[in-house]
Amino acid sequence: MGTWKSVNRTIFILGICALLVSVATLSGSYSFRSLLVTNSFCDYVNPLNEGEARMNFEVVIRKIRQEMDELKNGTLKESSSSEILLRHSAFLADILGLIESMQALGPDVENATVDHPLVKLNHQSDEPADYFLIEEIRKYVRVKPNRLGKQNFMGANGTFTSIGHACFAMKEELEEYMDYDVGEICNDDWKLAQKLMVHGCDPLPRRRCLARAPRLYTQPFPINESIWKLPDDRNVRWSGYRCKNFTCLANNGTRKGFFKCADCFNLTHHEMPRWIQPTELDPETNTTADFLIPEVLKIKPGEVRIGLDFSVGTGTFAARMREFNVTIVSATINLGAPFNEMIALRGLVPLYLSINQRLPFFDNTLDLIHSTRFLDGWIDYVLLDFVLFDWDRVLRPGGLLWIDSFFCLKEDLEDYMEAFKVLRYRKHKWVVVPKRDKDDDREVFFSAVLEKPPRPF
């Protein structure tokens, strides 16, 4: 029984030795102060005597293993308790001597003044304002504390203005955009601003200059005329566009500089029948990817009141929905043509928004989201996921998601449709139609009307 207790005591002592070795090894390279927050990324470790310290460390490990092997093989069973105690005392003295020698070889980290070679001598500031040279950007991105030193009505101690993360990668373009005289007329740089937006510098910073306007702005047409009438050319700034008037945009034979909505400025022949009369029937299947507004609204009679149209267009979908007492906000950017100005001059609400940005609506608020000829086979699968889940966020339970003529390659169709199926929406309409505007049959149209399910959790 006494021998068994001695063995347990031996194992306990060996465990303490192993712990001491670990602590000593760490203390040879680090001090207690190095565990605290310092001004550098890591402390400098002096490589002097590194080989000798490693040799001593290997000796310690070998001695501990040798002692454990003897315990395992029963070599100490025949020894008395006093002999075992003397043996272990000598063993511990030997181990502690080696540990002290390793500590003596270690550097004096407490008094070390040399920085790690990877640490720059001139530490860069973490302030975003210090990254830019133009003073207007620096003033904009700095936190604006409340004047009274208390929380404002929004519960914040200051105002935190924001810019898109890609603004830092487009420093030169952003500084050009923000280089102006305060209180004077802004530069004619809407195209530069849109370039920044579509490349991720979104939102853009506000500016303290006066936006340019058309030189001879005239009164817009009355609402009963403006919906289906081309606006006055004088109400648009035409810089940056190939066409310099609406007649040019409506002319199908002109190279207009945009392609996503080639005929959407032709209000009479192309736009007026859309979503009211069946168009583009497939001759072989006698089906179409275009659903009509009356049949979609019949799914939820009286429930669709407000919604969003995320497309490249001139607001015709919103104009038609207005006839059914539904208010639609049209989100688009000016891809080669003044789409936002056109929507506004028709008496509708434009939302100048890129696909990069989170929708500026609160959760569960919209009755309908419609998108046509915009989210197509060009979009990355992961990006499509983020977009669809953001749309799901703003749609109310029971709201409708209307995917209108989404086109892609046949081999990609299953992957894209899987992104919509993940939402677990109820299918009201779902159709796939061949795309016939090219000689080959590699592309298809996909349209669907889906209902967001209630989620009580």
C-alpha positions as CSV (number, residue, x, y, z in Angstrom):
1,M,0.0,0.0,0.0
2,G,2.9,2.4,0.9
3,T,4.6,1.6,-2.4
4,W,1.3,2.4,-4.3
5,K,1.1,5.8,-2.6
6,S,4.7,6.5,-3.5
7,V,3.9,5.7,-7.1
8,N,0.9,8.1,-7.1
9,R,3.1,10.7,-5.4
10,T,5.7,10.2,-8.1
11,I,3.2,10.7,-10.9
12,F,2.0,13.8,-9.2
13,I,5.5,15.2,-8.9
14,L,6.2,14.3,-12.6
15,G,3.1,16.2,-13.6
16,I,4.3,19.3,-11.7
17,C,7.6,19.0,-13.4
18,A,6.0,19.0,-16.8
19,L,4.0,22.1,-15.9
20,L,7.2,23.8,-14.7
21,V,8.9,23.0,-17.9
22,S,6.1,24.5,-19.9
23,V,6.0,27.6,-17.9
24,A,9.8,28.0,-18.0
25,T,9.8,27.5,-21.8
26,L,7.2,30.3,-22.2
27,S,9.0,32.5,-19.7
28,G,12.2,32.2,-21.7
29,S,10.5,34.1,-24.6
30,Y,7.7,36.1,-22.9
31,S,7.2,38.1,-19.8
32,F,4.0,38.8,-17.9
33,R,3.9,42.2,-19.4
34,S,3.9,40.8,-22.9
35,L,0.5,39.2,-22.2
36,L,-1.0,42.7,-21.8
37,V,-1.9,45.1,-24.6
38,T,1.2,46.8,-26.0
39,N,1.9,49.3,-28.7
40,S,3.4,46.7,-31.1
41,F,2.0,43.6,-32.6
42,C,4.4,41.3,-30.8
43,D,7.6,41.7,-28.7
44,Y,11.0,41.1,-30.1
45,V,12.5,37.8,-29.2
46,N,16.3,37.7,-29.0
47,P,17.6,34.6,-30.9
48,L,20.9,34.5,-29.0
49,N,21.6,31.2,-27.3
50,E,18.6,29.7,-28.9
51,G,20.5,26.5,-29.7
52,E,21.7,25.9,-26.2
53,A,18.3,26.6,-24.7
54,R,16.8,24.0,-27.1
55,M,19.4,21.5,-26.1
56,N,18.6,21.9,-22.4
57,F,14.9,21.6,-23.2
58,E,15.5,18.3,-24.9
59,V,17.5,17.0,-21.9
60,V,14.6,17.9,-19.6
61,I,12.1,16.0,-21.8
62,R,14.4,13.0,-22.0
63,K,14.9,12.8,-18.2
64,I,11.1,13.0,-17.6
65,R,10.4,10.3,-20.2
66,Q,13.1,8.1,-18.6
67,E,11.6,8.5,-15.2
68,M,8.1,7.7,-16.5
69,D,9.4,4.6,-18.3
70,E,11.0,3.3,-15.1
71,L,7.7,3.8,-13.2
72,K,5.8,2.0,-16.0
73,N,8.2,-1.0,-16.1
74,G,8.1,-1.4,-12.3
75,T,11.8,-0.7,-11.7
76,L,11.0,1.2,-8.5
77,K,8.8,-1.4,-6.9
78,E,11.6,-3.0,-4.9
79,S,12.8,0.3,-3.5
80,S,11.8,1.6,-0.1
81,S,9.9,4.9,0.4
82,S,13.0,6.7,1.6
83,E,15.0,5.6,-1.4
84,I,12.2,6.8,-3.8
85,L,12.0,10.1,-2.0
86,L,15.7,10.7,-2.3
87,R,15.7,9.6,-5.9
88,H,12.9,12.1,-6.7
89,S,14.6,14.9,-4.8
90,A,17.7,14.5,-6.9
91,F,15.5,14.2,-10.0
92,L,13.7,17.5,-9.2
93,A,17.0,19.3,-8.4
94,D,18.4,18.2,-11.7
95,I,15.3,19.4,-13.6
96,L,15.1,22.7,-11.8
97,G,18.8,23.3,-12.5
98,L,18.2,22.9,-16.2
99,I,15.1,25.2,-16.1
100,E,17.2,27.9,-14.3
101,S,19.9,27.6,-17.0
102,M,17.2,28.1,-19.7
103,Q,15.9,31.2,-17.9
104,A,19.4,32.6,-17.8
105,L,19.8,32.1,-21.5
106,G,16.4,33.8,-22.3
107,P,16.3,37.5,-23.2
108,D,15.3,40.3,-20.8
109,V,12.0,41.1,-22.5
110,E,11.1,43.6,-19.7
111,N,13.9,45.9,-20.8
112,A,13.9,45.2,-24.5
113,T,13.4,48.3,-26.7
114,V,13.8,46.8,-30.2
115,D,10.6,46.4,-32.1
116,H,9.7,43.4,-34.2
117,P,11.1,43.8,-37.7
118,L,7.6,43.5,-39.1
119,V,6.3,46.4,-37.1
120,K,6.5,49.7,-39.0
121,L,8.2,52.5,-37.1
122,N,5.5,55.0,-38.2
123,H,2.2,53.5,-37.1
124,Q,-0.7,54.4,-39.4
125,S,-3.7,56.0,-37.9
126,D,-7.0,54.0,-37.6
127,E,-9.0,57.1,-38.4
128,P,-10.7,56.9,-41.8
129,A,-10.4,60.6,-42.3
130,D,-6.6,60.4,-42.2
131,Y,-6.6,58.1,-45.3
132,F,-7.8,60.9,-47.6
133,L,-6.1,64.2,-48.6
134,I,-9.2,66.2,-49.7
135,E,-10.4,68.1,-46.7
136,E,-14.1,67.7,-47.5
137,I,-13.9,63.9,-47.3
138,R,-12.0,64.2,-44.0
139,K,-14.7,66.5,-42.5
140,Y,-17.4,64.2,-43.8
141,V,-16.2,60.9,-42.4
142,R,-15.2,62.2,-38.9
143,V,-17.7,61.5,-36.1
144,K,-19.8,64.5,-35.3
145,P,-20.4,64.7,-31.5
146,N,-23.7,66.2,-30.3
147,R,-23.3,69.8,-29.3
148,L,-24.9,69.3,-25.9
149,G,-22.7,66.4,-25.0
150,K,-25.8,64.1,-24.5
151,Q,-27.5,61.4,-26.5
152,N,-29.7,62.7,-29.3
153,F,-33.3,61.6,-29.9
154,M,-32.0,58.6,-31.9
155,G,-30.0,57.4,-28.9
156,A,-26.6,58.2,-30.2
157,N,-23.9,60.4,-28.8
158,G,-23.0,61.7,-32.2
159,T,-23.6,61.4,-35.9
160,F,-21.6,58.7,-37.8
161,T,-21.6,59.4,-41.5
162,S,-20.8,56.5,-43.7
163,I,-19.3,55.7,-47.1
164,G,-19.0,52.4,-49.0
165,H,-16.0,50.2,-48.1
166,A,-14.8,50.3,-51.8
167,C,-14.3,54.1,-51.5
168,F,-10.9,53.4,-49.9
169,A,-9.9,51.3,-53.0
170,M,-11.1,54.2,-55.3
171,K,-9.3,56.9,-53.4
172,E,-8.3,58.9,-56.5
173,E,-11.8,58.9,-58.0
174,L,-13.4,59.8,-54.7
175,E,-11.1,62.6,-54.1
176,E,-11.8,63.9,-57.5
177,Y,-15.5,63.7,-56.8
178,M,-15.1,65.6,-53.5
179,D,-12.8,68.3,-54.9
180,Y,-15.1,71.3,-55.1
181,D,-15.7,74.8,-53.7
182,V,-18.1,74.8,-50.7
183,G,-21.3,76.6,-51.6
184,E,-20.5,76.8,-55.3
185,I,-21.9,74.8,-58.2
186,C,-20.9,71.1,-58.2
187,N,-18.9,69.7,-61.1
188,D,-20.8,68.0,-63.9
189,D,-19.6,64.6,-62.7
190,W,-22.8,62.5,-62.3
191,K,-21.1,59.8,-64.4
192,L,-18.1,59.7,-62.0
193,A,-20.5,59.4,-59.1
194,Q,-22.3,56.5,-60.7
195,K,-19.0,54.8,-61.5
196,L,-18.1,55.0,-57.8
197,M,-21.5,53.6,-56.8
198,V,-21.5,50.5,-59.1
199,H,-18.0,49.7,-58.1
200,G,-18.9,49.5,-54.4
201,C,-18.3,53.1,-53.2
202,D,-21.9,53.2,-52.1
203,P,-23.2,55.1,-50.3
204,L,-21.4,58.1,-51.6
205,P,-20.6,60.9,-49.2
206,R,-22.8,64.0,-49.1
207,R,-21.4,67.2,-50.7
208,R,-21.7,70.8,-49.8
209,C,-22.0,72.2,-53.3
210,L,-25.1,73.0,-55.4
211,A,-26.2,70.3,-57.8
212,R,-26.3,71.3,-61.5
213,A,-29.7,71.6,-63.1
214,P,-30.8,72.0,-66.7
215,R,-30.3,75.5,-68.0
216,L,-33.8,76.0,-69.2
217,Y,-35.9,73.8,-66.9
218,T,-39.6,74.0,-67.9
219,Q,-42.7,73.1,-66.0
220,P,-43.4,69.3,-66.3
221,F,-46.6,68.2,-68.0
222,P,-49.7,67.6,-65.9
223,I,-50.0,64.1,-64.4
224,N,-52.8,63.1,-66.8
225,E,-50.5,63.9,-69.7
226,S,-47.1,63.0,-68.4
227,I,-47.6,59.3,-68.0
228,W,-47.7,58.4,-71.7
229,K,-45.9,61.4,-73.2
230,L,-42.2,62.0,-73.8
231,P,-41.0,64.8,-71.5
232,D,-39.5,68.1,-72.6
233,D,-35.9,67.6,-73.6
234,R,-34.9,70.8,-71.8
235,N,-35.6,69.2,-68.4
236,V,-32.7,66.8,-68.6
237,R,-28.9,67.4,-68.5
238,W,-27.7,65.3,-71.5
239,S,-24.0,65.3,-70.7
240,G,-22.5,61.8,-70.7
241,Y,-25.2,60.4,-73.0
242,R,-24.9,59.5,-76.7
243,C,-28.5,60.7,-77.3
244,K,-29.2,64.4,-76.6
245,N,-33.0,64.2,-76.7
246,F,-35.9,61.8,-76.0
247,T,-36.7,61.4,-79.7
248,C,-33.3,59.9,-80.2
249,L,-33.8,57.5,-77.3
250,A,-37.2,56.4,-78.7
251,N,-35.7,55.8,-82.2
252,N,-34.9,52.1,-82.4
253,G,-32.3,52.6,-85.1
254,T,-30.0,54.7,-83.0
255,R,-27.0,53.3,-81.1
256,K,-28.1,54.8,-77.8
257,G,-25.4,53.5,-75.5
258,F,-27.6,51.2,-73.5
259,F,-29.1,47.8,-74.2
260,K,-31.0,46.5,-71.2
261,C,-34.1,48.5,-72.2
262,A,-33.6,49.2,-75.8
263,D,-37.2,50.1,-76.6
264,C,-38.5,51.4,-73.2
265,F,-38.4,55.0,-74.3
266,N,-40.9,54.1,-77.1
267,L,-44.0,54.7,-74.9
268,T,-46.6,54.3,-77.7
269,H,-45.7,51.0,-79.4
270,H,-43.4,49.2,-77.0
271,E,-44.4,50.3,-73.5
272,M,-48.1,50.9,-73.5
273,P,-49.1,47.2,-74.1
274,R,-46.8,45.8,-71.5
275,W,-48.4,43.9,-68.6
276,I,-51.8,44.6,-70.0
277,Q,-51.8,42.6,-73.3
278,P,-50.1,39.3,-74.0
279,T,-46.8,39.8,-75.9
280,E,-44.0,37.7,-77.2
281,L,-45.8,34.4,-77.3
282,D,-43.6,31.4,-78.1
283,P,-44.8,30.0,-81.4
284,E,-44.1,26.4,-80.5
285,T,-45.5,26.2,-77.0
286,N,-48.0,29.1,-77.3
287,T,-46.8,30.3,-73.9
288,T,-45.1,33.5,-72.7
289,A,-42.9,34.6,-69.8
290,D,-44.9,37.8,-69.4
291,F,-47.6,37.7,-66.8
292,L,-50.4,40.3,-66.8
293,I,-51.0,42.7,-64.0
294,P,-54.7,41.9,-63.6
295,E,-54.0,38.2,-63.2
296,V,-51.3,38.8,-60.6
297,L,-53.4,41.2,-58.6
298,K,-56.2,38.6,-58.6
299,I,-54.0,36.3,-56.5
300,K,-54.3,38.8,-53.6
301,P,-57.4,40.9,-54.4
302,G,-57.2,44.2,-52.5
303,E,-54.0,43.4,-50.6
304,V,-51.4,44.8,-52.9
305,R,-51.0,48.5,-52.2
306,I,-47.3,49.4,-52.2
307,G,-44.3,47.9,-53.8
308,L,-40.9,48.1,-55.5
309,D,-39.9,47.6,-59.1
310,F,-36.2,46.8,-59.3
311,S,-35.5,46.9,-63.0
312,V,-33.9,48.9,-65.8
313,G,-36.8,50.9,-67.2
314,T,-38.7,54.1,-67.6
315,G,-41.3,53.4,-65.0
316,T,-44.0,51.8,-67.1
317,F,-44.6,49.1,-64.6
318,A,-45.3,51.7,-61.9
319,A,-47.5,53.7,-64.4
320,R,-49.6,50.6,-65.1
321,M,-49.9,49.7,-61.4
322,R,-51.0,53.2,-60.6
323,E,-54.0,52.6,-62.7
324,F,-54.9,49.8,-60.2
325,N,-54.3,52.1,-57.2
326,V,-51.0,50.5,-56.4
327,T,-48.0,52.8,-55.5
328,I,-44.7,51.5,-56.9
329,V,-41.2,52.9,-56.4
330,S,-39.0,52.3,-59.3
331,A,-35.3,51.5,-58.5
332,T,-32.8,52.0,-61.2
333,I,-29.6,53.7,-62.3
334,N,-28.8,55.7,-65.4
335,L,-27.2,53.0,-67.6
336,G,-26.6,55.0,-70.8
337,A,-29.8,57.0,-70.6
338,P,-31.6,59.3,-68.1
339,F,-33.9,56.6,-66.6
340,N,-34.3,58.4,-63.3
341,E,-35.2,61.7,-64.9
342,M,-37.7,60.0,-67.2
343,I,-39.4,58.2,-64.4
344,A,-39.7,61.5,-62.4
345,L,-40.9,63.5,-65.4
346,R,-43.7,60.9,-66.0
347,G,-44.9,61.8,-62.5
348,L,-43.6,58.6,-60.8
349,V,-41.2,58.0,-58.0
350,P,-37.6,57.0,-58.9
351,L,-35.1,55.5,-56.5
352,Y,-31.5,55.9,-57.6
353,L,-30.1,52.7,-56.2
354,S,-27.5,50.2,-57.3
355,I,-27.6,46.4,-56.7
356,N,-24.8,46.8,-54.2
357,Q,-26.9,48.5,-51.6
358,R,-29.3,47.2,-48.9
359,L,-32.8,48.3,-49.7
360,P,-33.8,51.4,-47.7
361,F,-37.0,49.9,-46.4
362,F,-37.8,48.5,-43.0
363,D,-38.6,44.8,-42.5
364,N,-41.9,43.3,-43.5
365,T,-43.3,46.5,-45.1
366,L,-43.8,46.0,-48.9
367,D,-46.7,44.1,-50.5
368,L,-44.9,43.5,-53.8
369,I,-41.4,43.3,-55.3
370,H,-41.1,43.1,-59.1
371,S,-38.0,42.7,-61.2
372,T,-37.6,42.3,-64.9
373,R,-34.7,41.9,-67.3
374,F,-32.2,42.9,-64.5
375,L,-31.3,40.0,-62.3
376,D,-30.2,37.7,-65.1
377,G,-27.6,35.1,-65.9
378,W,-24.8,37.6,-65.3
379,I,-25.3,37.6,-61.6
380,D,-23.1,35.6,-59.2
381,Y,-24.9,32.9,-57.2
382,V,-23.8,34.3,-53.8
383,L,-24.8,37.8,-54.7
384,L,-28.2,36.6,-55.8
385,D,-28.6,35.0,-52.4
386,F,-27.8,38.2,-50.6
387,V,-30.2,40.2,-52.9
388,L,-33.1,37.7,-52.5
389,F,-32.8,37.5,-48.7
390,D,-32.8,41.3,-48.6
391,W,-35.9,41.3,-50.7
392,D,-37.4,38.7,-48.4
393,R,-36.6,41.0,-45.4
394,V,-38.7,43.9,-46.7
395,L,-41.6,41.8,-48.1
396,R,-44.4,41.4,-45.6
397,P,-45.8,38.0,-44.8
398,G,-48.1,37.2,-47.7
399,G,-46.3,39.6,-49.9
400,L,-45.6,38.7,-53.6
401,L,-42.2,38.4,-55.3
402,W,-42.7,38.7,-59.0
403,I,-39.7,37.5,-61.1
404,D,-40.4,38.7,-64.6
405,S,-38.4,37.2,-67.5
406,F,-35.3,36.2,-65.7
407,F,-33.1,34.8,-68.5
408,C,-30.0,32.6,-68.3
409,L,-28.3,29.6,-70.0
410,K,-30.2,26.3,-69.9
411,E,-27.3,24.6,-68.0
412,D,-27.5,27.4,-65.3
413,L,-31.3,27.4,-64.9
414,E,-31.4,24.7,-62.1
415,D,-28.8,26.5,-60.0
416,Y,-30.6,29.8,-60.3
417,M,-34.0,28.3,-59.6
418,E,-32.6,26.7,-56.5
419,A,-31.8,30.1,-55.1
420,F,-35.5,31.0,-55.3
421,K,-36.6,27.6,-53.8
422,V,-34.4,28.2,-50.7
423,L,-36.9,30.9,-49.7
424,R,-39.6,28.3,-49.4
425,Y,-42.2,30.6,-51.0
426,R,-45.5,29.4,-52.2
427,K,-45.7,29.1,-56.0
428,H,-48.6,30.9,-57.7
429,K,-47.0,31.1,-61.1
430,W,-43.9,29.3,-62.5
431,V,-43.0,29.1,-66.1
432,V,-39.8,28.5,-68.2
433,V,-39.9,29.5,-71.9
434,P,-37.2,29.4,-74.6
435,K,-35.6,32.7,-75.5
436,R,-36.1,33.1,-79.2
437,D,-34.2,36.3,-80.1
438,K,-31.1,34.4,-81.1
439,D,-30.4,31.6,-83.6
440,D,-29.4,29.1,-80.9
441,D,-31.6,27.7,-78.2
442,R,-29.1,27.9,-75.3
443,E,-31.0,30.5,-73.3
444,V,-34.4,30.4,-71.6
445,F,-36.7,32.8,-69.8
446,F,-37.9,32.1,-66.3
447,S,-40.8,33.9,-64.7
448,A,-42.6,33.3,-61.3
449,V,-45.0,34.8,-58.8
450,L,-44.1,33.7,-55.3
451,E,-45.8,34.4,-52.0
452,K,-43.8,34.9,-48.8
453,P,-45.0,32.5,-46.1
454,P,-45.9,33.7,-42.6
455,R,-43.1,33.2,-40.1
456,P,-44.4,33.5,-36.5
457,F,-41.1,32.7,-34.9
